Amino acid sequence: MYTDLVEPLALDEAYLDVTDPKRGPASGTRIAEAIRREAREATGLIVSAGVSYCKLLAKLASDEAKPDGLLVVPPGEATAFLTGLPVRRIHGVGPRTAARLASLGIDTAGRLREQDPAELEARFGKLGRHLWHMARGEDDRPVRPDRERKSVSSETTFERDRRGVDALLAELPAVCAATARRAVRARVRGNVVVVKIKDADHRIVTRQRRTARPVASAAELRAVAAELLRHRVPVGRPVRLLGVGLAGLVPDAAREAQPALFPDLLVASVDPEAERARADGGRDDGEQDDARRSEPDRAEPDRAEPAAS
């Protein structure tokens, strides 16, 4: 353990504040390298990591480092890193907000930061000023170790993009099995199944279905996820990432009495993408995205990799 300031995003993704580490050098880069090395040696798993001075940039750097890399964005390089970033990848931007920004000719972080923050606030409320600060690399959200679990999920980033629904259906068993294992470890079931894809241009689409009863098994997940892929997920573009999650969590009574095998590893978590797309009064995904924009602390987000800030 390098720090007690760990904010889980999913069972295998988290923000770490290593400003004052418990061991090792006071260097986010060296700690990220150590975590990647130790994870590979202990489990054989690959880990990508992003290192920067704030959560926004650490998360974006981690995304760019996928599937097995490390990217550092120091303060002096933040402006250049953000300039060409599609506005849809900024924390707080959902599909509807992205469309509204595009209608104003704002399609990158560089263009967003050129706007008058007062005008953005007039058009978008508090979210407008929040996005302006984000586009400037100004993110003062702290790492919060006490976030409540909202979902469990698993996703895979492909070495080669997958094309068409059949190719994605072939990948579903492994992803659903991984999500089911995580639900077992967390001793939960879910009322909502969420499917997420990311295309080669980093466009993210999430679709969800509320189930008649809480589910958790790989077979149940696969059945619902397959239906979503066939009928609700647009797969016209090459797909780089596929994820399946459970939201609307409830305790799994059958497993409540079973002790955790590794209790220290079972920390509360939030998967922002699945949380963003969870059922909310019957609204569709886009409506949910923008309905939450008054709470920009709910990040968007992606496959689980450590992001050190």
KOLKE-534487 format. One line per 10 residues: their letters; for each residue x, y, z of N, C-alpha, C. Coordinates in steps of 0.02 Angstrom, whole numbers, plus 50000, padded with zeros to 5 digits. Example, Ala and Ser with C-alpha at 12.3 -4.5 7.8 and 13.67 -1.06 7.14 Angstrom:
<pts>
AS	50660,49716,50390,50615,49775,50390,50660,49835,50390; 50642,49888,50354,50684,49947,50357,50645,50002,50394
</pts>
This chain:
<pts>
MYTDLVEPLA	50043,49940,50000,50000,50000,50000,50045,50062,50000; 50036,50102,49947,50077,50163,49941,50043,50224,49972; 49977,50222,49978,49940,50278,50005,49872,50254,50030; 49845,50288,50080,49777,50274,50103,49726,50313,50063; 49749,50361,50022,49703,50402,49983,49691,50369,49915; 49646,50320,49915,49629,50282,49856,49554,50289,49844; 49536,50314,49786,49465,50320,49767,49449,50269,49713; 49416,50215,49730,49401,50164,49680,49350,50189,49629; 49359,50169,49567,49311,50183,49514,49277,50119,49492; 49311,50064,49497,49284,49997,49484,49328,49950,49523
LDEAYLDVTD	49317,49885,49517,49356,49839,49557,49429,49838,49535; 49444,49864,49476,49514,49864,49454,49535,49931,49427; 49505,49985,49452,49525,50052,49431,49519,50098,49491; 49565,50145,49498,49562,50190,49555,49606,50251,49543; 49588,50305,49577,49632,50362,49583,49674,50354,49646; 49737,50372,49643,49780,50372,49702,49811,50441,49709; 49807,50468,49769,49843,50529,49785,49908,50509,49819; 49964,50517,49784,50029,50496,49811,50073,50557,49825; 50041,50613,49841,50079,50673,49858,50126,50660,49917; 50101,50622,49965,50141,50605,50024,50136,50529,50035
PKRGPASGTR	50173,50489,49996,50164,50417,49998,50187,50386,50065; 50157,50329,50082,50175,50294,50143,50242,50258,50136; 50259,50240,50075,50325,50210,50062,50346,50226,49991; 50409,50218,49980,50436,50233,49914,50448,50307,49904; 50474,50326,49846,50490,50395,49832,50426,50436,49821; 50431,50501,49834,50374,50546,49822,50371,50563,49748; 50359,50512,49709,50358,50520,49636,50300,50478,49608; 50251,50513,49580,50195,50477,49550,50217,50429,49495; 50266,50450,49456,50290,50408,49401,50321,50344,49427; 50365,50349,49476,50397,50289,49503,50348,50243,49539
IAEAIRREAR	50299,50272,49573,50250,50231,49607,50206,50196,49555; 50187,50231,49502,50147,50199,49449,50186,50142,49417; 50251,50153,49405,50292,50099,49377,50295,50039,49425; 50300,50053,49489,50304,49999,49538,50238,49960,49541; 50182,49995,49539,50117,49962,49541,50108,49918,49480; 50126,49943,49422,50121,49903,49360,50164,49840,49364; 50225,49849,49389,50271,49792,49394,50245,49741,49445; 50224,49765,49503,50200,49719,49556,50137,49683,49535; 50092,49717,49499,50031,49684,49476,50047,49628,49427; 50094,49642,49382,50112,49590,49333,50145,49530,49368
EATGLIVSAG	50190,49544,49415,50226,49490,49449,50179,49449,49492; 50130,49481,49525,50087,49446,49571,50029,49410,49537; 50004,49439,49481,49943,49412,49451,49951,49395,49377; 50003,49421,49345,50010,49413,49273,49968,49462,49233; 49932,49507,49267,49889,49555,49234,49928,49617,49212; 49907,49645,49156,49937,49708,49133,49896,49766,49160; 49930,49821,49172,49898,49880,49201,49922,49941,49164; 49876,49984,49145,49896,50049,49117,49887,50102,49171; 49926,50155,49167,49924,50207,49219,49936,50275,49189; 49905,50324,49218,49916,50394,49200,49937,50433,49261
VSYCKLLAKL	49984,50477,49253,50010,50516,49309,50005,50590,49291; 49975,50629,49336,49972,50701,49326,49955,50734,49392; 49942,50799,49388,49931,50838,49449,49858,50842,49469; 49812,50815,49427,49741,50817,49443,49707,50755,49415; 49646,50742,49439,49611,50682,49420,49594,50680,49346; 49572,50736,49319,49554,50739,49248,49612,50715,49204; 49670,50744,49214,49727,50728,49171,49754,50658,49185; 49752,50637,49248,49775,50569,49263,49732,50518,49228; 49666,50530,49228,49620,50483,49195,49630,50484,49119; 49636,50542,49089,49646,50547,49017,49713,50514,48998
ASDEAKPDGL	49764,50525,49038,49830,50495,49024,49826,50419,49028; 49788,50394,49078,49780,50322,49084,49744,50293,49023; 49694,50329,48998,49659,50308,48938,49707,50303,48879; 49749,50353,48871,49796,50354,48815,49849,50300,48821; 49863,50279,48883,49916,50229,48894,49892,50158,48882; 49829,50147,48871,49803,50079,48861,49836,50045,48802; 49840,49979,48806,49817,49936,48860,49871,49920,48912; 49933,49938,48898,49987,49916,48943,50043,49967,48943; 50025,50029,48964,50076,50081,48962,50070,50129,49019; 50114,50177,49019,50116,50230,49070,50127,50296,49035
LVVPPGEATA	50084,50344,49050,50090,50411,49020,50089,50463,49076; 50137,50509,49074,50142,50562,49123,50127,50629,49088; 50084,50669,49119,50068,50735,49093,50087,50786,49147; 50146,50815,49143,50166,50865,49192,50129,50931,49181; 50128,50974,49232,50090,51037,49225,50108,51078,49163; 50172,51080,49147,50193,51120,49090,50170,51094,49022; 50146,51032,49020,50123,51003,48957,50048,50994,48954; 50012,51016,49006,49940,51005,49008,49904,51041,48952; 49923,51104,48939,49888,51142,48887,49895,51109,48819; 49954,51088,48802,49965,51054,48737,49928,50988,48735
FLTGLPVRRI	49927,50951,48790,49893,50887,48792,49818,50895,48781; 49789,50948,48809,49717,50958,48806,49693,50992,48742; 49736,51029,48709,49713,51072,48654,49670,51036,48603; 49693,50980,48578,49656,50945,48526,49608,50892,48552; 49600,50887,48618,49558,50835,48647,49485,50847,48629; 49450,50796,48601,49379,50805,48587,49341,50824,48650; 49296,50871,48643,49261,50897,48702,49221,50843,48737; 49200,50792,48700,49160,50739,48731,49200,50699,48783; 49266,50704,48782,49307,50667,48829,49321,50706,48894; 49296,50766,48898,49305,50806,48958,49256,50784,49012
HGVGPRTAAR	49280,50779,49073,49238,50760,49129,49176,50805,49133; 49117,50774,49134,49055,50812,49139,49017,50819,49074; 49046,50797,49018,49013,50805,48953,48981,50739,48932; 48915,50740,48926,48878,50683,48900,48858,50697,48827; 48823,50650,48796,48806,50658,48725,48767,50722,48710; 48719,50739,48751,48679,50799,48736,48719,50862,48745; 48759,50865,48798,48802,50924,48807,48852,50930,48750; 48880,50874,48729,48927,50875,48673,48893,50902,48610; 48831,50881,48598,48795,50904,48539,48781,50979,48544; 48763,51003,48603,48751,51075,48611,48815,51115,48601
LASLGIDTAG	48871,51090,48628,48934,51124,48618,48953,51124,48544; 48943,51068,48510,48959,51063,48439,48919,51114,48398; 48856,51125,48418,48814,51174,48382,48841,51245,48388; 48883,51256,48439,48915,51321,48449,48985,51323,48419; 49004,51270,48385,49071,51266,48355,49125,51248,48404; 49105,51218,48461,49154,51199,48513,49160,51124,48512; 49213,51099,48482,49221,51027,48476,49285,51001,48508; 49327,51045,48534,49389,51025,48567,49397,51063,48632; 49439,51037,48676,49454,51072,48738,49487,51140,48724; 49528,51142,48671,49559,51205,48653,49509,51259,48637
RLREQDPAEL	49458,51242,48599,49406,51291,48582,49363,51308,48643; 49353,51259,48686,49313,51271,48745,49346,51321,48791; 49411,51315,48800,49444,51360,48847,49450,51431,48819; 49439,51440,48754,49439,51507,48724,49374,51545,48735; 49323,51510,48760,49258,51542,48769,49257,51586,48831; 49208,51630,48833,49196,51671,48892,49162,51628,48945; 49192,51618,49003,49161,51574,49053,49093,51599,49075; 49082,51664,49077,49017,51691,49096,48964,51671,49045; 48983,51672,48980,48936,51653,48928,48920,51578,48933; 48970,51538,48946,48959,51467,48954,48912,51453,49013
EARFGKLGRH	48922,51490,49067,48880,51480,49126,48808,51502,49110; 48800,51554,49070,48733,51577,49052,48696,51524,49011; 48734,51488,48969,48704,51438,48925,48695,51370,48959; 48743,51351,49001,48743,51283,49029,48737,51280,49105; 48729,51338,49137,48727,51338,49210,48796,51326,49239; 48798,51301,49300,48862,51290,49334,48907,51243,49294; 48876,51197,49257,48915,51151,49216,48960,51188,49167; 48935,51243,49139,48974,51280,49089,49040,51304,49116; 49039,51333,49176,49101,51356,49206,49146,51298,49226; 49115,51244,49250,49153,51183,49267,49191,51158,49205
LWHMARGEDD	49158,51155,49148,49190,51130,49088,49246,51176,49065; 49236,51241,49073,49288,51289,49054,49351,51278,49096; 49342,51266,49160,49400,51252,49203,49433,51187,49183; 49393,51136,49169,49421,51072,49148,49462,51079,49084; 49437,51118,49036,49472,51127,48973,49539,51163,48983; 49546,51197,49038,49608,51232,49055,49653,51189,49099; 49632,51127,49113,49671,51084,49157,49666,51103,49230; 49611,51136,49248,49600,51158,49317,49547,51114,49350; 49570,51064,49386,49526,51015,49417,49547,51005,49489; 49508,51033,49535,49528,51029,49605,49489,50976,49644
RPVRPDRERK	49456,50930,49608,49421,50876,49643,49471,50834,49682; 49459,50824,49746,49506,50783,49785,49494,50709,49773; 49544,50669,49789,49536,50596,49789,49495,50579,49851; 49439,50543,49840,49392,50529,49894,49390,50454,49908; 49420,50433,49963,49423,50362,49979,49357,50332,50002; 49306,50373,50014,49245,50349,50046,49186,50343,49998; 49198,50339,49934,49142,50336,49887,49105,50269,49892; 49040,50273,49888,48997,50214,49894,48997,50174,49829; 48994,50108,49836,48990,50065,49777,48924,50078,49740; 48928,50089,49675,48869,50098,49634,48862,50044,49581
SVSSETTFER	48917,50011,49563,48913,49962,49509,48974,49917,49511; 48970,49862,49475,49028,49820,49462,49029,49808,49387; 49088,49803,49359,49092,49796,49286,49160,49767,49267; 49163,49747,49204,49225,49725,49175,49225,49746,49102; 49283,49758,49075,49288,49777,49005,49355,49755,48977; 49358,49751,48913,49419,49730,48880,49434,49778,48823; 49497,49796,48817,49520,49837,48761,49554,49791,48711; 49532,49792,48649,49557,49746,48598,49622,49770,48568; 49668,49724,48555,49729,49742,48520,49713,49764,48448; 49662,49733,48419,49638,49753,48353,49563,49767,48358
DRRGVDALLA	49541,49821,48328,49471,49840,48332,49426,49784,48305; 49368,49776,48337,49319,49727,48314,49267,49763,48272; 49244,49728,48220,49195,49756,48174,49133,49712,48172; 49075,49744,48183,49012,49709,48177,48989,49675,48240; 48923,49662,48243,48894,49635,48304,48918,49564,48318; 48928,49524,48267,48949,49455,48279,49018,49452,48313; 49063,49495,48293,49129,49496,48324,49124,49516,48397; 49079,49561,48413,49070,49581,48483,49035,49527,48524; 48987,49494,48493,48953,49439,48528,49002,49384,48547; 49052,49373,48504,49102,49321,48518,49144,49339,48579
ELPAVCAATA	49150,49403,48595,49190,49425,48652,49150,49427,48717; 49083,49423,48712,49041,49431,48771,49054,49380,48826; 49062,49315,48811,49068,49267,48866,49123,49284,48915; 49181,49302,48890,49237,49317,48935,49224,49379,48977; 49196,49431,48946,49183,49493,48982,49129,49482,49035; 49076,49446,49016,49021,49433,49064,49046,49389,49122; 49088,49341,49107,49115,49298,49159,49156,49338,49209; 49196,49386,49184,49236,49428,49228,49192,49471,49272; 49139,49500,49243,49092,49541,49283,49057,49498,49336; 49038,49438,49317,49005,49393,49365,49051,49376,49423
RRAVRARVRG	49115,49364,49408,49162,49349,49462,49169,49408,49510; 49168,49468,49483,49174,49527,49526,49111,49536,49568; 49053,49520,49540,48992,49524,49579,48993,49474,49636; 49020,49414,49623,49027,49364,49675,49072,49389,49731; 49130,49416,49711,49178,49441,49762,49148,49498,49803; 49108,49540,49770,49078,49596,49805,49013,49577,49841; 48989,49515,49828,48928,49489,49859,48868,49534,49844; 48859,49549,49779,48803,49590,49757,48771,49559,49694; 48710,49580,49681,48676,49568,49619,48653,49636,49593; 48631,49639,49530,48611,49703,49501,48545,49700,49466
NVVVVKIKDA	48508,49755,49468,48444,49761,49434,48450,49790,49364; 48510,49813,49346,48521,49844,49281,48584,49816,49250; 48580,49794,49188,48638,49771,49150,48657,49827,49101; 48721,49844,49100,48746,49898,49058,48798,49871,49010; 48791,49890,48947,48841,49874,48897,48874,49939,48874; 48939,49938,48868,48977,49997,48848,49024,49978,48791; 49027,50020,48740,49078,50013,48688,49114,50079,48679; 49175,50074,48656,49213,50134,48637,49242,50121,48568; 49232,50168,48522,49257,50157,48455,49329,50183,48448; 49356,50177,48389,49426,50195,48379,49439,50269,48389
DHRIVTRQRR	49387,50310,48386,49393,50382,48397,49376,50402,48468; 49374,50352,48513,49360,50362,48584,49289,50384,48598; 49244,50376,48550,49173,50389,48563,49146,50332,48606; 49112,50350,48659,49086,50301,48706,49010,50298,48701; 48984,50239,48698,48911,50228,48697,48895,50178,48752; 48845,50194,48793,48821,50148,48844,48747,50136,48834; 48726,50074,48842,48655,50057,48840,48640,50010,48898; 48579,50011,48921,48563,49974,48982,48493,49944,48977; 48481,49894,49019,48415,49865,49024,48403,49845,49096; 48345,49864,49122,48325,49844,49189,48297,49773,49184
TARPVASAAE	48317,49731,49230,48295,49661,49229,48236,49651,49276; 48200,49597,49265,48140,49583,49305,48158,49567,49378; 48219,49542,49388,48243,49527,49455,48318,49537,49456; 48348,49545,49514,48420,49554,49517,48458,49495,49487; 48510,49509,49448,48549,49457,49415,48622,49465,49434; 48660,49412,49422,48732,49415,49435,48771,49363,49397; 48738,49310,49374,48775,49256,49342,48799,49275,49272; 48850,49242,49249,48877,49256,49183,48825,49243,49129; 48785,49189,49137,48734,49173,49087,48681,49227,49084; 48659,49251,49142,48609,49305,49143,48636,49369,49111
LRAVAAELLR	48697,49386,49128,48728,49446,49099,48734,49439,49024; 48756,49381,49002,48767,49371,48931,48701,49377,48892; 48647,49349,48919,48583,49352,48884,48560,49424,48874; 48564,49464,48926,48541,49533,48921,48589,49575,48878; 48654,49566,48889,48703,49604,48851,48699,49588,48777; 48688,49525,48760,48682,49506,48689,48623,49541,48657; 48567,49544,48693,48508,49578,48667,48522,49652,48655; 48557,49684,48702,48575,49754,48694,48620,49765,48634; 48669,49721,48626,48715,49728,48569,48678,49719,48503; 48632,49673,48501,48597,49660,48438,48548,49715,48420
HRVPVGRPVR	48517,49746,48469,48461,49790,48454,48469,49863,48475; 48516,49878,48520,48518,49946,48546,48586,49980,48541; 48638,49942,48531,48705,49972,48528,48725,49983,48455; 48740,50044,48436,48763,50056,48367,48833,50030,48357; 48842,49985,48309,48907,49953,48300,48932,49963,48228; 48915,50019,48199,48937,50033,48131,49010,50050,48125; 49039,50076,48180,49110,50094,48181,49152,50037,48210; 49216,50034,48194,49260,49986,48227,49261,49998,48302; 49257,49945,48341,49253,49950,48414,49319,49930,48445; 49344,49973,48490,49407,49961,48524,49398,49930,48592
LLGVGLAGLV	49342,49944,48624,49332,49921,48693,49260,49897,48702; 49252,49844,48740,49186,49817,48757,49183,49806,48832; 49129,49829,48863,49121,49820,48935,49050,49799,48952; 49043,49763,49007,48977,49743,49033,48977,49757,49108; 48925,49789,49132,48922,49807,49202,48854,49792,49233; 48853,49792,49299,48793,49785,49338,48784,49848,49380; 48724,49878,49378,48708,49935,49419,48644,49920,49457; 48620,49969,49495,48562,49956,49537,48575,49898,49584; 48632,49901,49619,48656,49844,49658,48615,49832,49721; 48608,49768,49736,48577,49747,49799,48620,49692,49828
PDAAREAQPA	48620,49683,49895,48660,49629,49924,48637,49561,49899; 48685,49517,49888,48669,49448,49870,48662,49408,49934; 48599,49398,49954,48586,49366,50019,48618,49298,50025; 48624,49263,49969,48653,49196,49971,48726,49196,49988; 48758,49254,49979,48830,49257,49991,48847,49304,50049; 48798,49334,50079,48811,49382,50132,48849,49350,50190; 48836,49286,50203,48868,49254,50261,48937,49228,50245; 48956,49230,50180,49021,49203,50162,49075,49255,50172; 49129,49239,50207,49182,49288,50215,49219,49300,50150; 49245,49360,50141,49284,49375,50082,49351,49339,50084
LFPDLLVASV	49373,49315,50026,49436,49279,50023,49494,49327,50036; 49489,49387,50006,49540,49438,50016,49505,49502,50038; 49487,49508,50101,49446,49565,50122,49480,49632,50110; 49546,49635,50113,49579,49699,50104,49571,49725,50033; 49555,49680,49986,49549,49701,49916,49478,49721,49898; 49430,49706,49941,49360,49721,49925,49343,49790,49951; 49358,49841,49910,49345,49909,49930,49284,49935,49894; 49252,49985,49923,49194,50015,49889,49216,50046,49824; 49173,50043,49775,49193,50068,49710,49135,50098,49672; 49153,50140,49623,49105,50168,49577,49134,50161,49508
DPEAERARAD	49096,50133,49462,49115,50132,49391,49078,50189,49359; 49110,50245,49343,49075,50304,49321,49034,50292,49258; 49059,50253,49211,49022,50244,49150,48957,50206,49163; 48962,50153,49203,48901,50115,49217,48854,50157,49260; 48882,50196,49307,48841,50238,49348,48805,50289,49305; 48841,50318,49259,48813,50369,49216,48754,50341,49176; 48758,50277,49158,48708,50247,49115,48655,50207,49152; 48654,50210,49218,48608,50166,49254,48537,50192,49248; 48489,50150,49263,48419,50169,49257,48404,50227,49303; 48365,50274,49277,48350,50334,49316,48281,50359,49294
GGRDDGEQDD	48231,50333,49325,48164,50357,49311,48141,50344,49240; 48170,50296,49206,48148,50279,49139,48179,50321,49085; 48223,50368,49100,48254,50409,49049,48305,50369,49011; 48315,50390,48948,48364,50354,48909,48435,50377,48926; 48485,50346,48895,48554,50358,48914,48573,50431,48908; 48554,50461,48852,48573,50531,48842,48543,50577,48894; 48478,50564,48910,48446,50606,48960,48479,50598,49027; 48499,50536,49044,48533,50525,49108,48599,50562,49110; 48637,50560,49055,48702,50593,49054,48695,50666,49073; 48650,50702,49040,48647,50773,49050,48607,50791,49112
ARRSEPDRAE	48565,50745,49136,48529,50759,49198,48576,50762,49256; 48635,50730,49250,48682,50729,49306,48735,50783,49300; 48729,50827,49252,48782,50875,49242,48786,50927,49298; 48732,50933,49338,48737,50978,49396,48779,50947,49450; 48800,50884,49441,48844,50850,49488,48907,50828,49452; 48949,50875,49431,49006,50857,49389,49058,50814,49423; 49052,50802,49488,49101,50760,49522,49094,50687,49503; 49041,50670,49465,49032,50601,49441,49067,50595,49374; 49125,50567,49376,49167,50567,49316,49141,50519,49264; 49166,50527,49201,49149,50483,49148,49203,50429,49139
PDRAEPAAS	49192,50400,49131,49231,50361,49124,49260,50308,49104; 49294,50241,49111,49328,50197,49065,49354,50135,49101; 49386,50093,49061,49413,50032,49091,49455,50048,49152; 49458,50001,49195,49488,50013,49259,49563,50007,49258; 49595,50063,49261,49667,50063,49270,49685,50114,49324; 49737,50103,49363,49757,50152,49412,49775,50218,49379; 49752,50272,49408,49772,50338,49384,49799,50376,49444; 49862,50388,49444,49893,50422,49502,49892,50496,49490; 49868,50534,49538,49866,50606,49531,49907,50639,49585
</pts>
